[in-house]
Amino acid sequence: MTAEGFLEGRRLQMARGVLLQCIMGGYPPSRFYGSDDGDLALVADPKQIHRLPWSHPPRALAICDADELSGESSPLSTRGQLKAVIARYAALGLAPVVATELEFFVFAANPDPTQPFRPPVGLDGRREDGQSAFSVSSNNGLRPFFTEVYECMAASGLPRDTFMHEMGVSQFEINLLHGDPLLLADQTFLFKHLLKEVALKHGLTVVCMAKPLAQTPGSSMHIHQSVVELDSGRNVFSDEAGEPTAVFRHFIGGQQAGMADFTALFAPNVNSYHRLCHPFASPNNACWSHDNRSAGLRIPASSPAARRVENRLPGADANPYLAIAASLAAGLYGIENRLEPSAAIQGEFEVPENLSLPCTLHAALERLKRSHLAKELFGSEFIEGYIASKSLELTSFFDEITPWERRVLAAQA
């Protein structure tokens, strides 16, 4: 939209079915979004209008709510779903607080998708070989890129906590500061967009796939969650003596109750399950533990005021609005129904069958399809539409034969 049109308050409308567009560009049958495929109104959030500092000539980006023309939020909108979850907490005098940790890879340009990703050539003329995890000098070869990333974050109002090199080859992680869930979802979305745009300026490719390289750790989007009283700001996960509360237990119980049903929301792509099926600190279980990275739900070491639950299941490829909404909705379900969690696990452990999670997109979609809890919390229209869209993507994947199949199976009798 032109700047003039935006400033005049001209309404921007979009076909309702676009909210269910699959990643290849197609759509499920129109019955999932209304046979007329009428319009939605895109309503800009006045707090989320950003001048894009990397763009020349100047451009701006406005994060919008997708509202029905009658005025209410569209049930197909993931941002609307997150706002509804936050409102349910507020009705109880509570407010969730979250922070996201986003991992990503920085690769050289990859114009041929049949070829593997490669780390970029650094200022020293060499490609990283995978020995730079947590090194203070590991990103020096990418210093011009990261310098502009930091500058653009500051210009866009994106506060950051820590930035580090992760375990993978040319893999990095950012921790965003904790705060309001909607704000953090907006910031996570904007940061991913910023990363990709700045990378293109530097001849690089930023990849937020869950598992872009074989035999290398995947990329997560861990979600740290706590709940405070609206009036006082007190963390309800800790009592006055600094001990865990019943609300804390019930929140964990709700997380456990929802993780298997919601796996397809946290791990939305075929590639997501490559990350979850390998033991590189990517747990595909609903166990919980104190400071154990093998558990899907980890309680980081912290002071009582900072007591929180880290959901380690979502990948970097997850929709931040939907992943945060699903995780918080599960926790609230546990609080409202006083669900008790399983016993905490420590050290090495075997995952009990009742706490295991789907390990393929097909299995996750089948579990979501059978979930009464998902439809109760997010509505049948959203869940059924989401499944229809993701089923198209799964079918498209199975329409292709992979190099592994040609290499390994072609010679078999």
VEXMILUM-669126 format. One line per 10 residues: for each residue x, y, z of C-alpha. Coordinates in Angstrom, 2 decimals, always signed. Example, Ala and Ser with C-alpha at 12.3 -4.5 7.8 and 13.67 -1.06 7.14 Angstrom:
<rs>
+12.30,-4.50,+7.80; +13.67,-1.06,+7.14
</rs>
This chain:
<rs>
+0.00,+0.00,+0.00; +1.21,+3.51,-0.66; +2.18,+5.62,+2.33; -0.53,+8.09,+1.35; -3.21,+5.43,+1.30; -2.11,+4.06,+4.65; -2.06,+7.47,+6.32; -5.52,+8.25,+4.93; -6.83,+5.19,+6.78; -7.77,+3.32,+3.64
-8.93,-0.17,+4.57; -6.85,-3.02,+3.20; -8.85,-6.19,+2.51; -7.70,-9.69,+1.68; -9.42,-12.93,+0.72; -10.23,-15.02,+3.81; -8.69,-18.13,+2.30; -5.21,-16.59,+2.28; -4.96,-17.40,+6.00; -5.01,-21.09,+5.05
-2.65,-20.83,+2.09; -0.12,-23.68,+2.24; +3.61,-23.10,+1.86; +3.59,-24.15,-1.82; +0.96,-21.51,-2.57; -2.16,-23.66,-2.92; -5.34,-23.78,-0.87; -7.50,-26.46,+0.73; -11.13,-26.74,-0.42; -13.12,-23.57,+0.11
-15.38,-25.22,+2.69; -12.54,-24.72,+5.20; -12.61,-20.92,+4.88; -16.12,-20.18,+3.61; -17.43,-21.11,+0.21; -17.76,-17.46,-0.82; -14.11,-16.78,+0.08; -15.09,-13.31,+1.20; -12.75,-10.62,+2.43; -11.06,-9.95,+5.74
-9.89,-6.54,+6.90; -6.20,-6.15,+7.72; -6.10,-3.73,+10.66; -2.66,-2.36,+11.47; -1.54,-2.47,+15.09; -0.44,+1.13,+15.77; +2.31,-0.15,+18.08; +3.76,-2.36,+15.34; +4.44,-0.03,+12.43; +8.12,-0.12,+11.53
+10.31,+1.82,+9.16; +12.57,-0.84,+7.64; +16.12,+0.43,+8.19; +17.67,-1.96,+5.68; +15.40,-0.84,+2.83; +16.42,+1.68,+0.16; +14.23,+3.32,-1.05; +12.40,+3.63,+2.29; +9.63,+1.17,+3.10; +7.58,+0.44,+6.20
+6.00,-2.72,+7.57; +2.78,-2.80,+9.58; +1.85,-5.92,+11.54; -1.90,-6.35,+11.20; -4.78,-8.17,+12.81; -6.98,-10.12,+10.43; -10.55,-9.17,+11.34; -13.86,-10.22,+9.87; -15.68,-7.37,+8.13; -18.17,-7.45,+11.00
-15.34,-6.39,+13.33; -14.44,-9.45,+15.37; -11.12,-11.24,+15.05; -11.04,-13.98,+12.43; -10.81,-17.43,+14.01; -8.31,-18.32,+11.26; -5.84,-15.65,+12.46; -2.97,-17.00,+14.56; -2.35,-13.52,+16.00; -6.03,-13.37,+16.92
-5.78,-16.80,+18.56; -2.89,-15.59,+20.73; -4.80,-12.45,+21.75; -7.75,-14.64,+22.76; -5.52,-16.81,+24.98; -4.07,-13.71,+26.68; -7.62,-12.44,+27.28; -8.55,-15.72,+28.98; -5.67,-15.25,+31.41; -6.73,-11.65,+32.03
-10.25,-12.79,+32.93; -8.65,-14.65,+35.85; -6.57,-11.63,+36.90; -3.42,-13.16,+35.40; -0.95,-12.24,+32.68; +1.47,-14.65,+31.00; +5.06,-13.56,+30.41; +7.20,-15.20,+27.73; +10.60,-15.03,+26.09; +11.74,-16.77,+22.93
+15.12,-18.21,+22.01; +15.48,-18.41,+18.24; +18.20,-20.43,+16.52; +19.08,-20.01,+12.85; +21.77,-20.83,+10.29; +23.69,-18.36,+8.14; +24.71,-19.95,+4.85; +26.26,-18.92,+1.58; +23.82,-18.22,-1.24; +22.11,-21.44,-2.35
+20.63,-20.91,-5.84; +20.36,-24.66,-6.50; +18.08,-26.31,-3.91; +19.29,-29.76,-4.97; +22.67,-28.92,-3.41; +23.33,-28.93,+0.36; +23.67,-25.68,+2.25; +27.25,-24.52,+2.85; +28.65,-22.07,+5.41; +29.70,-18.75,+3.90
+33.27,-17.71,+3.21; +34.37,-15.48,+6.07; +36.66,-12.47,+6.06; +39.56,-14.88,+6.52; +38.72,-16.56,+3.21; +37.70,-19.84,+4.86; +34.45,-21.64,+5.56; +33.61,-22.61,+9.13; +34.10,-26.31,+9.81; +31.91,-26.70,+12.90
+34.39,-26.07,+15.71; +33.13,-22.65,+16.75; +30.29,-23.45,+19.16; +30.05,-20.78,+21.88; +33.31,-19.19,+20.73; +33.73,-15.45,+21.33; +35.38,-15.11,+17.91; +33.14,-17.47,+15.97; +31.21,-14.85,+14.04; +34.11,-12.55,+13.17
+34.01,-13.77,+9.59; +30.39,-12.57,+9.44; +31.01,-9.34,+11.32; +29.65,-6.99,+8.58; +26.41,-8.98,+8.46; +25.93,-9.10,+12.23; +26.87,-5.44,+12.61; +23.99,-4.49,+10.31; +21.67,-6.96,+12.07; +22.40,-5.27,+15.42
+21.93,-1.81,+13.91; +18.62,-2.77,+12.31; +17.39,-4.36,+15.53; +18.12,-1.16,+17.44; +16.43,+0.97,+14.77; +13.39,-1.34,+14.82; +13.03,-1.29,+18.60; +13.99,-4.94,+19.02; +15.80,-5.33,+22.35; +18.08,-8.35,+22.57
+19.48,-10.22,+25.53; +22.26,-12.50,+24.29; +23.58,-13.51,+20.89; +25.80,-16.57,+20.55; +27.15,-19.16,+18.18; +25.28,-22.41,+18.63; +26.43,-26.01,+18.13; +25.76,-26.31,+14.41; +27.99,-25.20,+11.55; +27.36,-21.45,+11.12
+24.40,-21.71,+13.53; +23.51,-18.85,+15.87; +20.98,-18.06,+18.58; +19.34,-14.91,+19.88; +17.49,-14.58,+23.18; +14.80,-11.93,+23.12; +13.92,-10.15,+26.38; +10.89,-11.51,+28.24; +7.62,-9.63,+28.16; +4.03,-9.61,+26.89
+3.37,-12.69,+24.71; +1.86,-10.73,+21.82; +4.82,-8.35,+21.82; +7.29,-11.24,+21.84; +5.48,-12.98,+18.98; +5.58,-9.74,+16.98; +9.26,-9.28,+17.77; +10.11,-12.86,+16.84; +8.27,-12.52,+13.53; +9.93,-9.18,+12.78
+13.38,-10.47,+13.73; +13.10,-13.43,+11.35; +12.06,-11.07,+8.56; +14.93,-8.71,+9.39; +17.47,-11.55,+9.38; +16.50,-12.76,+5.92; +16.38,-9.28,+4.40; +19.76,-8.20,+5.80; +21.31,-11.51,+4.74; +20.24,-10.94,+1.15
+22.03,-7.57,+1.17; +25.23,-9.38,+2.16; +24.90,-12.21,-0.37; +23.97,-14.67,+2.38; +21.04,-16.96,+3.11; +19.50,-17.17,+6.58; +17.62,-20.43,+7.12; +15.09,-20.99,+9.90; +14.32,-24.57,+8.93; +14.22,-26.94,+11.87
+16.92,-29.19,+10.38; +18.74,-27.79,+7.32; +21.89,-29.94,+7.68; +22.18,-33.68,+8.22; +24.10,-34.92,+11.27; +24.04,-31.44,+12.76; +21.90,-30.03,+15.58; +18.64,-28.47,+14.42; +17.22,-25.05,+15.20; +14.68,-24.50,+17.95
+12.44,-21.73,+19.17; +12.30,-22.46,+22.89; +9.53,-20.62,+24.73; +10.09,-19.53,+28.35; +6.81,-18.99,+30.21; +5.74,-17.61,+33.56; +2.48,-16.16,+34.88; +2.07,-13.06,+37.03; -0.80,-11.37,+38.83; -2.16,-8.48,+36.79
-2.39,-6.17,+39.79; +0.84,-6.88,+41.65; +3.11,-8.38,+38.99; +3.94,-11.23,+41.40; +5.06,-14.48,+39.78; +2.33,-16.96,+40.76; +4.70,-19.88,+40.22; +6.42,-19.04,+43.55; +4.95,-18.48,+47.01; +6.13,-15.98,+49.63
+8.71,-18.46,+50.89; +10.10,-18.88,+47.37; +8.73,-22.40,+46.95; +6.84,-23.71,+43.89; +3.06,-23.23,+44.07; +0.13,-25.41,+43.09; -0.43,-23.10,+40.11; +3.09,-23.93,+38.95; +2.34,-27.65,+39.10; -1.00,-27.23,+37.35
+0.62,-25.19,+34.56; +3.11,-28.02,+33.96; +0.27,-30.54,+34.08; -1.56,-28.61,+31.39; +1.56,-28.42,+29.24; +1.91,-32.18,+29.47; -1.76,-32.72,+28.65; -1.50,-30.66,+25.47; +1.94,-31.38,+24.03; +1.09,-34.51,+22.04
-2.16,-33.04,+20.70; -0.39,-29.79,+19.78; +2.80,-31.26,+18.29; +1.69,-30.33,+14.76; +1.38,-26.70,+15.93; +4.89,-26.68,+17.43; +6.48,-28.75,+14.63; +4.53,-27.72,+11.52; +6.62,-29.10,+8.66; +7.94,-32.43,+7.39
+11.45,-31.23,+8.14; +10.52,-30.43,+11.76; +10.68,-34.11,+12.66; +14.26,-34.53,+11.45; +15.15,-32.25,+14.36; +13.01,-34.12,+16.86; +14.19,-37.62,+15.95; +17.83,-36.97,+16.86; +19.24,-36.53,+20.36; +20.87,-33.14,+19.87
+19.05,-31.54,+22.82; +15.80,-31.60,+20.83; +13.51,-33.64,+23.04; +10.31,-35.06,+21.57; +8.70,-35.89,+24.89; +6.33,-34.34,+27.42; +8.52,-35.10,+30.44; +9.52,-32.28,+32.76; +12.68,-31.75,+34.73; +14.73,-29.27,+36.69
+17.48,-28.03,+34.36; +17.62,-31.16,+32.18; +17.79,-30.43,+28.46; +16.60,-33.93,+27.60; +13.10,-33.07,+28.84; +10.54,-31.41,+26.62; +9.62,-29.17,+29.56; +12.63,-27.79,+31.40; +12.62,-25.69,+34.56; +15.74,-23.52,+34.22
+17.78,-22.75,+37.32; +16.56,-19.35,+38.53; +15.50,-17.26,+41.48; +11.91,-17.75,+42.76; +10.85,-14.47,+41.12; +12.04,-15.79,+37.75; +10.63,-19.32,+38.08; +9.43,-20.37,+34.62; +8.70,-23.30,+32.34; +10.68,-23.70,+29.13
+8.87,-25.48,+26.31; +11.68,-27.00,+24.22; +9.53,-28.63,+21.55; +8.92,-25.77,+19.04; +11.36,-25.45,+16.16; +12.62,-22.28,+14.52; +10.16,-23.02,+11.71; +7.13,-22.69,+13.99; +4.70,-19.78,+13.67; +5.56,-17.74,+16.81
+1.96,-16.59,+17.33; +0.58,-20.11,+17.11; +3.35,-21.82,+19.09; +3.08,-19.32,+21.96; -0.73,-19.47,+21.89; -0.74,-23.28,+21.99; +1.78,-23.47,+24.83; +0.05,-20.86,+26.96; -3.40,-22.31,+26.25; -2.23,-25.71,+27.46
-0.82,-24.18,+30.64; -4.04,-22.29,+31.33; -6.05,-25.47,+30.77; -3.96,-27.10,+33.48; -4.49,-24.18,+35.87; -8.25,-24.11,+35.32; -8.62,-27.87,+35.72; -6.01,-28.28,+38.49; -4.08,-30.90,+36.53; -1.21,-32.55,+38.31
+2.00,-33.27,+36.38; +3.91,-36.52,+36.30; +6.92,-36.90,+38.58; +9.92,-34.86,+37.50; +12.72,-36.78,+35.79; +16.46,-36.24,+36.20; +19.56,-37.64,+34.53; +19.22,-40.16,+31.73; +15.72,-41.59,+31.41; +13.42,-43.59,+29.21
+10.34,-41.75,+28.01; +7.13,-43.33,+29.34; +4.72,-44.23,+26.56; +2.09,-41.78,+27.82; +4.60,-38.91,+27.56; +5.94,-39.71,+24.09; +5.04,-37.45,+21.17; +4.27,-38.01,+17.47; +7.47,-38.38,+15.46; +6.21,-37.60,+11.95
+4.01,-34.86,+10.53; +1.46,-37.47,+9.47; +1.20,-38.86,+13.01; +1.04,-35.36,+14.48; -1.79,-34.32,+12.16; -3.71,-37.51,+12.97; -3.31,-36.78,+16.68; -4.48,-33.19,+16.15; -7.43,-34.41,+14.12; -8.61,-36.56,+17.04
-8.00,-33.86,+19.67; -11.09,-32.57,+21.44; -8.81,-30.32,+23.50; -7.46,-28.52,+20.42; -10.94,-27.81,+19.10; -12.09,-26.69,+22.55; -9.24,-24.20,+22.89; -8.87,-22.98,+19.30; -12.21,-23.76,+17.64; -13.09,-26.38,+15.05
-12.79,-23.98,+12.11; -9.16,-23.14,+12.85; -8.05,-26.69,+13.66; -9.80,-28.27,+10.69; -8.48,-25.59,+8.33; -4.96,-25.94,+9.68; -5.04,-29.71,+9.19; -6.38,-29.31,+5.66; -3.58,-26.91,+4.72; -0.83,-29.03,+6.30
-2.22,-32.17,+4.65; -1.72,-30.51,+1.26; +1.92,-29.88,+2.17; +2.42,-33.46,+3.29; +0.91,-34.77,+0.05; +3.21,-32.50,-1.96; +6.21,-33.89,-0.08; +5.20,-37.47,-0.82; +4.83,-36.58,-4.51; +8.63,-36.27,-4.71
+11.28,-39.00,-4.55; +14.32,-38.09,-2.46; +17.99,-38.67,-3.37; +18.24,-41.17,-0.48; +15.55,-43.34,-2.06; +17.28,-43.30,-5.45; +20.71,-43.92,-3.92; +19.79,-46.68,-1.48; +16.67,-48.37,-2.80; +17.20,-48.41,-6.57
+19.70,-51.26,-6.34; +17.54,-53.41,-4.10; +15.84,-56.53,-5.47
</rs>
